[in-house]
Amino acid sequence: MKDPAAILRFLAALGVGAAGGVLFRSIGAPLPWVLGSMAACAAASIAGLPVAASSAARRPMAAVIGVVLGSSFRPDLFEQAREWIVPLALLPVFLASAAFVCVTYFRRVAKFDPVTAYFAGMPGGIAEMVVMGSERGADERTIGLIHGARIFLVVFTLPFLIRLVATPVAPPAATVIQQGDVANLALLGWSVGCVVVGLAVGRLLRLPAWHLVGPLAVSAVVHATGIADFRIPAWALAAAQVGLGATIGCRFVGMTMRALLRTLLLAAGSTVLLLVLTVLWAVGIAAVTGLDPVLLVLAYSPGGLAEMSMVALSLALEPAFVIVHHLARVVLVLIGAPFAFRPPPLP
């Protein structure tokens, strides 16, 4: 982002997002810095205000969030991992059912062409699905907007829905420290080190969402092995969440109201189908395994890895469980989507 005008638009987006975060925090909304920033920047984008946030601007924010999420991998976590076998084993079946439902929806209801419908309906990341779809002749703008709107709707609605049905739980000690105002400055170097090393490792290994997964993996290793137990300062975490929300909200820049409403309506239809399917699977797996159905909903939900993991953290649930399932989802879709794709017959 070397263009001065683009930098100013990004700074304006951060300012608008921070104001939205303050507002949402004042009304007691869940995940206020992400949701408030996202809502405020979306409104500013639709109103035509000079706000913008590129995917490159998201990377440092995602790296900070990755380090935060990695800190949830405690040394005793592996003792619980045996309880994750069933939901992980059933994840490919769930993804196949979700993809079938959404692709059919976009083909029959939205009337997308077969290739666009296929990659718009895949439960994968935005960037990966846009690239794969464009290489095969799909409408990449439509795919990007559908996936962006889906994540926006899931992140914006799911925390409120969970709050309605979930029993409030006091956050564990680690989460209190994580969100406290006092940071151990002597260990702040660990945070910076995990960001720098994680970004380098993620890019070198070409990990999916490398700017998030790289720092997450390095932080997870450091915490799970007991090498260090550091925490990101609360102000840094809030700033990263504002940046994350701003990049989601600014995806609607330049859209006409008519195009926006159509995209949101189509995405809302697929999101409702996905959430219903997610809840049914989560309730069924919970009945068999005894796991928390709310945690399973977050692990199977059609939202982003960072966003759903932050929701789990804010609700004092187990972020590591959500992280592992979403990482598995990303890998499975990256491998399975191109493998299962069949080009439409020539006219």
C-alpha positions in Angstrom: 0.0 0.0 0.0 2.4 2.7 -1.3 -0.2 5.1 -2.7 -0.6 8.0 -0.2 -4.3 8.2 -1.0 -4.8 4.5 -0.3 -2.9 4.9 3.0 -5.2 7.8 4.0 -8.3 5.8 3.1 -7.0 2.9 5.2 -6.4 5.2 8.1 -9.9 6.6 7.7 -11.2 3.0 7.8 -9.3 2.3 11.0 -10.7 5.5 12.5 -14.3 4.7 11.5 -13.8 1.1 12.7 -12.4 2.2 16.1 -15.5 4.4 16.6 -17.7 1.5 15.7 -15.9 -0.7 18.2 -16.3 1.9 21.0 -20.0 2.1 20.2 -20.5 -1.7 20.3 -18.5 -2.0 23.4 -20.6 0.7 25.1 -23.8 -1.3 24.4 -22.3 -4.6 25.6 -22.2 -6.4 22.2 -20.2 -9.6 21.8 -16.8 -9.3 20.1 -17.3 -5.5 20.0 -14.0 -4.5 18.3 -14.5 -6.8 15.4 -18.3 -6.4 14.9 -18.3 -2.7 15.6 -15.5 -2.0 13.2 -17.1 -4.3 10.6 -20.5 -2.7 10.8 -19.2 0.9 10.8 -16.8 0.3 7.8 -19.6 -1.5 5.9 -21.9 1.5 6.4 -19.2 4.0 5.4 -18.4 1.9 2.3 -22.0 1.8 1.2 -22.4 5.6 1.9 -19.4 6.3 -0.4 -17.1 7.6 2.2 -13.3 7.5 1.4 -12.5 4.3 3.3 -10.6 1.3 2.0 -8.6 -1.7 3.3 -6.7 -4.0 1.0 -5.9 -7.7 1.8 -2.2 -6.6 2.4 -3.4 -4.3 5.2 -5.0 -7.3 6.9 -1.8 -9.2 7.3 -0.2 -7.5 10.3 -3.6 -7.6 12.1 -4.0 -11.3 11.3 -0.5 -12.0 12.5 -1.2 -10.5 15.9 -4.5 -12.4 16.2 -2.6 -15.6 15.1 -0.2 -15.2 18.1 -3.2 -14.6 20.4 -4.9 -17.8 19.2 -1.7 -19.8 19.4 -1.5 -19.0 23.1 -4.6 -21.1 23.6 -2.5 -24.3 22.9 -1.6 -25.2 26.5 0.7 -28.1 27.5 -2.2 -30.1 28.8 -4.2 -29.6 25.6 -3.1 -32.8 24.0 -4.8 -34.9 26.7 -8.1 -33.5 25.5 -7.3 -34.1 21.8 -8.6 -37.7 21.8 -12.1 -36.2 22.3 -11.7 -34.4 18.9 -11.4 -37.6 16.8 -15.1 -38.0 16.0 -15.8 -34.4 14.9 -12.6 -34.3 12.9 -13.4 -37.6 11.2 -16.9 -36.4 10.3 -15.7 -33.0 9.1 -15.1 -34.2 5.4 -18.7 -35.6 5.3 -20.1 -32.3 6.6 -18.1 -30.3 4.1 -19.3 -32.4 1.3 -22.9 -32.0 2.4 -22.5 -28.2 2.8 -20.9 -27.9 -0.6 -23.6 -29.9 -2.3 -26.4 -27.8 -0.7 -24.7 -24.4 -1.5 -23.7 -25.2 -5.0 -27.2 -26.4 -5.8 -28.6 -23.2 -4.2 -26.4 -20.9 -6.3 -27.1 -22.9 -9.4 -30.9 -23.3 -9.0 -31.9 -20.2 -7.1 -29.2 -17.6 -7.9 -28.9 -18.9 -11.5 -25.1 -18.6 -11.5 -23.2 -20.3 -14.3 -21.9 -23.8 -13.2 -18.3 -22.8 -12.5 -19.2 -19.7 -10.5 -21.9 -21.6 -8.6 -19.3 -24.3 -7.7 -16.7 -22.0 -6.3 -19.2 -19.7 -4.7 -20.7 -22.6 -2.8 -17.4 -24.2 -1.6 -16.9 -23.6 2.2 -13.4 -22.4 1.7 -11.5 -19.1 2.0 -12.2 -16.1 -0.2 -8.8 -15.7 -1.8 -8.4 -19.4 -2.6 -11.9 -19.8 -4.1 -11.5 -16.6 -6.2 -8.1 -17.8 -7.6 -9.4 -21.3 -8.3 -12.6 -20.1 -9.8 -10.9 -17.4 -12.0 -8.5 -20.0 -13.4 -11.5 -22.1 -14.6 -13.5 -19.2 -16.1 -15.8 -18.2 -13.2 -16.9 -14.7 -12.3 -14.3 -13.9 -9.7 -16.0 -10.7 -8.5 -19.2 -12.6 -7.8 -17.3 -15.4 -5.9 -15.4 -12.8 -3.8 -18.6 -10.9 -2.9 -20.6 -14.0 -2.0 -17.9 -15.3 0.3 -17.2 -11.9 1.7 -20.9 -11.4 2.4 -21.2 -14.9 3.9 -18.4 -14.2 6.4 -19.9 -10.8 7.2 -23.3 -12.3 7.9 -21.9 -15.2 10.0 -19.6 -13.1 12.0 -22.2 -10.5 12.6 -25.1 -12.8 13.6 -23.6 -15.9 15.2 -22.2 -14.3 18.4 -25.6 -12.7 19.1 -27.4 -16.0 18.5 -24.9 -18.0 20.7 -25.3 -15.4 23.5 -29.1 -16.0 23.4 -28.8 -19.8 23.9 -25.4 -20.3 25.7 -25.1 -20.2 29.5 -22.6 -17.4 30.5 -19.4 -18.9 31.7 -16.7 -17.1 33.7 -13.6 -16.9 31.5 -10.6 -19.0 32.6 -7.6 -17.3 34.2 -5.6 -17.4 30.9 -8.3 -15.5 29.1 -8.5 -12.9 31.9 -4.8 -12.3 31.6 -5.2 -12.2 27.8 -7.7 -9.5 27.9 -6.3 -7.6 30.8 -4.8 -4.1 30.7 -1.4 -5.1 32.2 1.1 -6.8 29.9 4.3 -8.4 31.0 6.7 -6.1 29.0 9.6 -8.5 29.7 7.8 -11.1 27.6 6.6 -8.7 24.9 9.6 -9.7 22.8 8.2 -13.2 22.5 5.1 -11.8 20.9 7.1 -9.8 18.3 9.4 -12.8 17.7 6.4 -15.1 17.1 5.0 -12.6 14.6 8.3 -12.2 12.7 9.3 -15.8 12.7 5.7 -17.0 12.0 5.3 -14.7 9.0 8.6 -15.9 7.6 7.8 -19.6 8.1 4.2 -19.2 6.8 5.3 -17.6 3.6 8.3 -19.9 3.1 6.1 -23.0 3.5 3.2 -21.4 1.5 0.7 -22.2 4.2 -2.9 -21.4 3.6 -3.7 -17.9 5.1 0.1 -17.8 5.9 -0.1 -14.4 7.5 -2.4 -15.9 10.2 -1.4 -19.6 10.3 2.3 -19.0 10.5 2.3 -16.8 13.7 -0.4 -19.1 15.1 1.7 -22.2 14.6 4.9 -20.6 16.1 2.9 -19.3 19.1 1.2 -22.6 19.6 4.5 -24.5 19.6 6.0 -22.0 22.1 3.0 -22.3 24.4 2.2 -26.0 24.0 5.8 -27.0 24.8 5.9 -24.7 27.9 8.8 -22.6 26.5 7.0 -19.4 27.4 3.6 -18.2 28.5 3.3 -14.7 27.2 0.2 -12.6 26.4 -0.5 -9.9 23.8 -1.4 -6.5 25.5 -5.1 -5.8 25.4 -4.7 -2.6 23.4 -2.8 -4.5 20.7 -5.4 -7.2 20.5 -8.2 -4.6 20.3 -6.3 -2.7 17.5 -5.9 -6.0 15.6 -9.6 -6.8 15.9 -10.5 -3.3 14.6 -8.2 -3.8 11.6 -9.8 -7.3 11.0 -13.3 -5.9 11.1 -12.4 -3.0 8.8 -11.0 -5.2 6.1 -14.3 -7.2 6.1 -16.5 -4.1 6.1 -14.6 -2.4 3.4 -15.2 -5.3 0.9 -18.4 -3.5 -0.1 -16.6 -0.4 -1.4 -17.8 0.7 -4.8 -20.9 -1.4 -4.9 -24.3 0.1 -5.9 -27.1 -0.4 -3.4 -28.9 -2.7 -5.9 -25.9 -4.9 -6.4 -25.2 -4.9 -2.6 -28.8 -5.9 -1.7 -28.8 -8.7 -4.3 -25.5 -10.1 -3.1 -26.5 -9.9 0.6 -29.9 -11.6 -0.1 -28.2 -14.4 -2.1 -25.5 -14.8 0.6 -28.1 -14.7 3.3 -30.0 -17.6 1.7 -26.8 -19.7 1.5 -25.8 -18.6 5.0 -29.1 -19.7 6.5 -28.8 -23.1 4.8 -25.3 -23.5 6.1 -26.1 -22.5 9.7 -29.1 -24.8 9.8 -26.9 -27.6 8.5 -24.2 -26.7 11.0 -26.5 -26.7 14.0 -28.0 -30.1 12.9 -24.5 -31.6 12.7 -23.4 -30.0 15.9 -26.4 -31.3 17.9 -26.0 -34.8 16.4 -22.2 -35.0 17.2 -22.8 -33.5 20.6 -25.4 -36.2 21.4 -22.8 -38.9 20.5 -19.7 -37.4 22.0 -20.9 -35.3 24.9 -19.0 -32.3 23.5 -20.4 -28.8 23.9 -22.8 -28.2 20.9 -22.0 -24.4 21.0 -18.3 -25.2 20.6 -19.2 -27.6 17.7 -21.2 -25.0 16.0 -18.2 -22.6 16.0 -15.9 -25.4 14.8 -18.2 -26.3 11.9 -19.6 -22.8 11.2 -19.1 -21.2 7.7 -17.2 -18.3 9.1 -13.5 -17.5 8.9 -10.8 -19.2 11.0 -9.7 -16.0 12.8 -13.3 -14.7 13.3 -14.7 -17.9 14.7 -11.7 -18.5 16.9 -12.0 -15.0 18.3 -15.7 -15.7 19.1 -14.7 -18.8 21.0 -12.1 -16.8 22.9 -14.6 -14.1 23.8 -17.1 -16.7 25.0 -14.5 -18.5 27.2 -14.8 -21.6 25.0 -11.8 -23.7 23.7 -10.3 -21.7 20.8 -7.8 -24.5 20.0 -10.7 -26.9 19.2 -12.1 -24.3 16.8 -8.7 -23.5 15.3 -7.9 -27.2 14.5 -11.2 -27.8 12.9 -11.1 -24.7 10.7 -7.5 -25.4 9.7 -8.6 -28.9 8.7 -11.6 -27.4 6.8 -9.2 -25.0 4.8 -6.9 -27.9 3.9 -9.7 -30.3 2.9 -11.4 -27.7 0.7 -8.1 -26.6 -0.9 -7.4 -30.3 -1.8 -10.9 -31.5 -2.4 -12.5 -28.5 -4.4 -10.2 -28.8 -7.5 -10.2 -32.6 -7.3 -14.0 -32.9 -7.3 -14.5 -30.1 -9.9 -15.9 -31.3 -13.2 -15.9 -28.7 -16.0 -19.3 -28.1 -17.6 -20.0 -29.7 -21.0 -19.4 -27.5 -24.0 -22.5 -25.9 -25.4 
